[in-house]
Amino acid sequence: MTRPSPPCHCSLSLSYAERQTTDFTVEIATATAAVAESFRGTEDPRLRAVLESLTRHLHAFVREIEPTTREWEAAIGFHTTVGHTP
């Protein structure tokens, strides 16, 4: 049995200029290292590896896509909806 897709409430009508403007100005390499460091105390080695990998991949995604804050919020909203779908 397949799960039905959750409704997507992320329809964004962005202009070209809005898509070209990124609101993420934090130095991603520094942020990635700081977040990975925050997992150092995680006792379960597998969980620590999962969290560190997730962080690296998510930060790489942000570097590649350079989403605006509006796009980022829509993406997080979509994933939150998916995560709450039974």
C-alpha positions as CSV (number, residue, x, y, z in Angstrom):
1,M,0.0,0.0,0.0
2,T,1.4,3.4,-1.0
3,R,1.0,6.5,1.1
4,P,-0.9,9.3,-0.6
5,S,1.3,12.4,-1.1
6,P,0.7,15.2,1.4
7,P,-0.8,18.3,0.0
8,C,1.9,20.8,-1.0
9,H,1.3,24.3,0.2
10,C,4.5,25.5,-1.2
11,S,3.4,27.2,-4.4
12,L,5.7,30.1,-4.7
13,S,5.3,32.7,-7.4
14,L,8.7,34.3,-7.3
15,S,10.0,36.8,-9.8
16,Y,13.4,36.2,-11.4
17,A,14.9,38.9,-9.1
18,E,13.5,37.2,-6.0
19,R,15.0,33.8,-7.1
20,Q,18.4,35.4,-7.6
21,T,18.4,37.0,-4.1
22,T,19.7,34.8,-1.3
23,D,19.0,35.7,2.3
24,F,21.5,33.2,3.7
25,T,24.6,35.2,4.5
26,V,26.2,32.9,7.2
27,E,29.5,31.4,6.1
28,I,28.3,27.9,5.5
29,A,31.7,26.2,6.0
30,T,31.9,27.7,9.5
31,A,28.3,26.9,10.3
32,T,28.7,23.2,9.1
33,A,31.8,22.8,11.4
34,A,30.0,24.4,14.4
35,V,26.9,22.2,13.9
36,A,29.0,19.0,13.6
37,E,30.9,20.0,16.7
38,S,27.6,20.3,18.6
39,F,27.0,16.5,18.0
40,R,30.4,15.6,19.6
41,G,28.7,14.6,22.9
42,T,26.1,12.3,21.2
43,E,26.7,9.0,22.9
44,D,25.3,6.7,20.1
45,P,28.0,6.6,17.4
46,R,25.4,5.7,14.7
47,L,23.1,8.6,15.6
48,R,26.1,11.0,15.7
49,A,27.1,9.8,12.2
50,V,23.5,10.2,10.9
51,L,23.3,13.8,12.3
52,E,26.7,14.8,11.0
53,S,25.9,13.4,7.5
54,L,22.5,15.1,7.5
55,T,24.1,18.4,8.4
56,R,26.8,18.1,5.6
57,H,24.2,17.2,3.0
58,L,21.7,19.9,4.0
59,H,24.4,22.6,4.1
60,A,25.7,21.4,0.6
61,F,22.1,21.7,-0.6
62,V,21.9,25.3,0.6
63,R,25.2,26.1,-1.0
64,E,24.0,24.6,-4.3
65,I,20.5,26.0,-4.4
66,E,21.0,29.3,-2.5
67,P,17.3,29.5,-1.5
68,T,15.8,32.7,-0.4
69,T,14.3,32.8,3.1
70,R,10.8,32.5,1.5
71,E,11.9,29.4,-0.5
72,W,13.5,27.8,2.6
73,E,10.4,28.3,4.7
74,A,8.3,26.7,2.0
75,A,10.6,23.7,1.8
76,I,10.7,23.3,5.6
77,G,6.9,23.6,5.7
78,F,6.6,20.9,3.1
79,H,8.9,18.6,5.1
80,T,7.0,19.3,8.3
81,T,3.8,18.4,6.6
82,V,5.3,15.2,5.3
83,G,6.7,14.3,8.7
84,H,3.2,14.7,10.3
85,T,1.4,12.6,7.7
86,P,0.3,9.3,9.2
